[in-house]
Amino acid sequence: DRAKLLQFTTGSSRVPIQGFKGLTSYDGRLCPFSLHGVPYEYGIFPKVHSCFNRIDLPIYPSRALLAEGLFVLVNIQCMAFTMA
C-alpha cells in the first residue's frame, strides 16, 4: 500500500536515489513531499496534487476514518486528473 500511495502522490512508485529530498515537481524543480491539513467534512477524502508531491489530508476526527480515507485513496481503480 505504501508503493501505491507514493505512486498516486508523486507519479512514481519508487523514491528517487537521493531519497525524498530528491523529489521534483512537474517542471523539474526540487519539490519535497508534503501533507497539508484541511478541514474535515463528511464524505471528503484526501486529495492528491501529484505535480507538487502533496496530499491535502482532511483532519479526521478518528484514526478509523483516517485509515478508511487512505484505504480508499490507494485502492480506487480509476485515476482522474482535474485542473482544479
C-alpha positions as CSV (number, residue, x, y, z in Angstrom):
1,D,0.0,0.0,0.0
2,R,2.9,2.4,0.6
3,A,4.1,2.0,-3.0
4,K,0.5,2.7,-4.2
5,L,0.3,5.8,-2.1
6,L,3.7,7.0,-3.3
7,Q,2.7,6.3,-7.0
8,F,-0.5,8.2,-6.5
9,T,1.1,11.2,-4.8
10,T,4.3,11.6,-6.8
11,G,3.7,9.7,-10.1
12,S,6.4,7.1,-9.2
13,S,6.2,4.0,-7.1
14,R,9.9,4.4,-6.1
15,V,11.7,7.0,-4.1
16,P,14.5,8.8,-6.0
17,I,18.0,7.6,-5.4
18,Q,18.7,10.8,-3.4
19,G,15.7,10.0,-1.1
20,F,12.6,12.1,-0.6
21,K,14.8,15.3,-0.8
22,G,15.3,14.4,-4.5
23,L,11.6,14.6,-5.4
24,T,10.9,17.1,-8.2
25,S,7.8,18.9,-9.4
26,Y,6.3,18.7,-12.9
27,D,8.9,21.2,-14.2
28,G,11.9,19.5,-12.7
29,R,12.4,21.8,-9.7
30,L,13.1,20.2,-6.3
31,C,9.7,19.8,-4.6
32,P,9.5,17.9,-1.3
33,F,6.7,15.6,-0.3
34,S,4.2,17.3,2.0
35,L,1.0,16.8,3.8
36,H,-1.4,19.7,4.1
37,G,-4.2,19.5,6.7
38,V,-7.6,20.6,5.5
39,P,-10.9,20.8,7.5
40,Y,-12.8,17.6,7.6
41,E,-16.2,17.3,6.0
42,Y,-18.3,14.2,5.9
43,G,-17.6,12.3,2.6
44,I,-14.4,14.2,1.8
45,F,-11.4,12.1,1.0
46,P,-7.7,13.0,0.7
47,K,-6.9,15.0,-2.4
48,V,-3.6,14.5,-4.2
49,H,-1.6,17.1,-6.1
50,S,0.9,14.8,-7.9
51,C,2.6,17.7,-9.7
52,F,3.6,19.1,-6.4
53,N,4.1,15.9,-4.4
54,R,1.4,17.0,-1.9
55,I,-1.6,15.3,-0.2
56,D,-4.4,17.5,1.2
57,L,-5.4,15.4,4.1
58,P,-8.7,16.1,5.9
59,I,-8.2,16.3,9.7
60,Y,-10.3,13.3,10.5
61,P,-12.0,13.0,13.9
62,S,-10.7,9.4,14.4
63,R,-8.0,7.1,13.3
64,A,-10.6,4.7,11.9
65,L,-11.8,7.4,9.5
66,L,-8.3,8.3,8.6
67,A,-7.5,4.7,7.8
68,E,-10.6,4.4,5.7
69,G,-9.8,7.6,3.7
70,L,-6.3,6.4,3.0
71,F,-7.5,2.9,2.0
72,V,-10.0,4.4,-0.5
73,L,-7.3,6.7,-1.8
74,V,-4.8,3.9,-2.7
75,N,-7.3,1.3,-3.8
76,I,-9.5,3.2,-6.2
77,Q,-9.3,1.6,-9.7
78,C,-9.5,4.7,-11.8
79,M,-7.3,7.7,-11.6
80,A,-8.7,11.1,-12.7
81,F,-6.9,14.3,-13.2
82,T,-8.6,17.7,-12.8
83,M,-7.5,21.2,-13.4
84,A,-9.0,22.4,-10.0
